[in-house]
Amino acid sequence: MKCDGIISSVHPAVDAVGVWCCSKCGFITSKNGDHDVDVDLELVVDEGKKHRLFNQLSALRFLMVFSRETAYGGVWTEGSSQGHCAVAAIIVRYIFGGNLVSTIINGESHWFNQLGNLYIDITADQYGPDKVMIEEHLYPTLIRERFDNDIKEETMERVRKLIQNSFRGSF
């Protein structure tokens, strides 16, 4: 079945990543064009789509310029994503859609994303060697969905700073 959604670049600030997204079904592609929709799109992720999504998220992560001023509480170790889980998850949701979710790891709240039946964490290096992880079951602890009213103004200010530092643009 053909989708009648519009495929477009998600935001001029991230055009360099080559991320294109359907306005109706959330299909992610690297070019503008028609696409078919599976009946259960939210639950269908083949390995090819998962691989493309991983590459797009890795490119996005590569472009992010993490710093002490964009880290939660100003706590940050150079070269890591420490303190950036919420701001990175908000940016991922803006570009790719899906939900914000969180769990408790080592006694601290950790934010990441859910897209269909996959969990996505582009700040996974805080807890292991991988910077980007995409899995159906990412963390063994209870996962809580987060909503816009869970996002503090201080967090949105850090999102704006991270975007400005990373993409020289704004939402």
Secondary structure by P-SEA (a helix, b strand, c coil): cccccccccccccccccbbbbbccccccccccbbbbbcccccccccaaaaaaaaaaaaaaaaacccccccccccccccccccccaaaaaaaaaaacbbbbbbbbcccbbbbbcccccbbbbccccccccccccccccccccbbbbbccccccaaaaaaaaaaaaacccccc
